[in-house]
Amino acid sequence: MTSAEMEAVYDAMARQIDKAGPGKSEVFLAKLALLLAQKAGDVHQVLDAVSEAGESL
Amino acid sequence: MRPDGRGETESLYFDYPYFEPPQQRGELAEPTPVAIVGAGPVGLTAALQLASEGIRSVVFDNKPTFNDGSRAICISRSSLAILDRLGVAAPFLEKSLGWTTGQSFYRGQKILEFKMPDGADEKFRPMYNLQQQYIEAFLWQAVAAHPLIQTRWQSEVVGIDRPGKIALRVSDPAGSYEIKADWCLACDGARSPIRKMRGKRLKGENFEGRYVIADIRADIDFPTIRRALFDPACRPGGTVLIHRQPDDIWRIDYQLRDEESEADAVLEQNVRASVQAVLDETGYSGTWDLEWWSIYSANTLALDDYRDGRVFFVGDSAHIVPIFGVRGLNNGLADAVNIGWKLGWVLQGRAGEALLDTYSPERRGATLDVFANASKSARFMTPSTHGWRLMRDAALSLALRHSFAGEFANPRQMVPYSYTESAAVRSDAGGLKAGPAPGEHLPELRLGDGFLSDHLGPGFTLLCFDAALASAVEARNIEGLSAFALPVSLQASERIAHEPGAAYLVRPDLYVAARWSRATPDEVASTFAELTFRKGNQL
């Protein structure tokens, strides 16, 4: 994806998090991750990303 | 603000001049074609632009000297091009610090280094750092020496009458008087008294982020690289910006936490402690002096129309933008040049009055473009909601290991706005595959020992590769229009169209007014007449 496309993703996610509201943003993000994992198709890639996203929090 | 015991203009490195109010009282009421309110960078640039068109102006400022602090410190390449056209770039180039590189850090670790576009074709660097009072002083040197510009210090405009022509009521320490003007340029800043007198209001958004901007003098061994620190140990959750300025002055901007009150934040001991914490984190352990500080919050506010009858709002009086894109000063200078040449041409009879109606759409369009970009920067620098904050923090955390995420921290630097839709630009007839389209800023090109911009005439210029066309246009002796045949070697440049018949009509402000894949002298002349709004398009 181009950086402009990544930016569009960034903006859409920020807006959706705000729309979901503070109580629901975690479940929104978890759903999003599951949907993307399903589309990505490769379990190792997804599990790597899960552990990497957990670093430097 | 300055440290305890120092006056407003007692600087560590800059000697503020003191300007008397007008001493000769006899001709103060003499009418002027143009009254300019405000002797800041915008007002002085407008006066110089008008003077370059041969138009007299009187500039009023209520202060006895220049701006009290360094404020706007980044001058963009396009602003240097403006100063160069006005013949005043030399002192700026000598004193300022040019730069191309920025670095961003997250929790002390570098996540991004970006370079702004630069190269041998560019006459000027992408950005120059220089304190605002130097900017004013260098412009003032030229203004004070110009016979067509009269500046009146300590002179406050307290009233402006609406019907017909402008009548300003001016008050200074020696008395008050009325002066008539055909036109007024309100260059009187963000809190513009003229705007209030005309009953106009800025509209738009306020962002949450508040910053203290502080200047210190310190002997720090670090190049002119803009540093942005996200979530640093000295200011958890906040953002810090560090800029180098001439005279060993460093600008440190730091974001306030939501619970920090502005009143506390600007207390000297708190500013000193906050600055010390930033310096500790950057590894500087030497001594430093506090020079000046102020407080700032991000806004995107603008007038609906920059024109109100015979009054034009120019610079901050028309729009307030967030600092992150360094567009406040730079867009103000572009405003000043835009209205300056147009009003100059109308007053000289070289253009119809309709040309003036193109000022607000062109420059307000530029402001809205800044808003779009600056809002993005502001959302990253000072996220205003949970969603924007979460995404920002996620991007920063990922950026520690993934460069793609660091790109989110890349500030969108100043690029001149395109006037593609303007009535003072002829829509593109098509046919050229490369080069600037009508409404875009003319790119700079290296040409022999100099640059393309050195060869432009004072008014409109036809640029073409066809020497016969250039001579034919020149031979018509049209006032305000000159022609320059580009050397064929430039056809190798990617910045300009390659076709031998390519021709560009360039406006006095270096924007492309029209372009052709094959032009005739008749077409050039009629387009020039049309875009300067002459009656019946007659030359």
Interface residues (C-beta under 8 A of the other chain):
Chain A: S3 M6 E7 Y10 M13 A14 R15 Q16 I17 D18 K19 P22 S25 E52 A53 E55 S56 L57
Chain B: R107 K376 R379 T385 H386 G387 W388 L390 M391 A395 S397 L398 L400 R401 F404 E407 F408
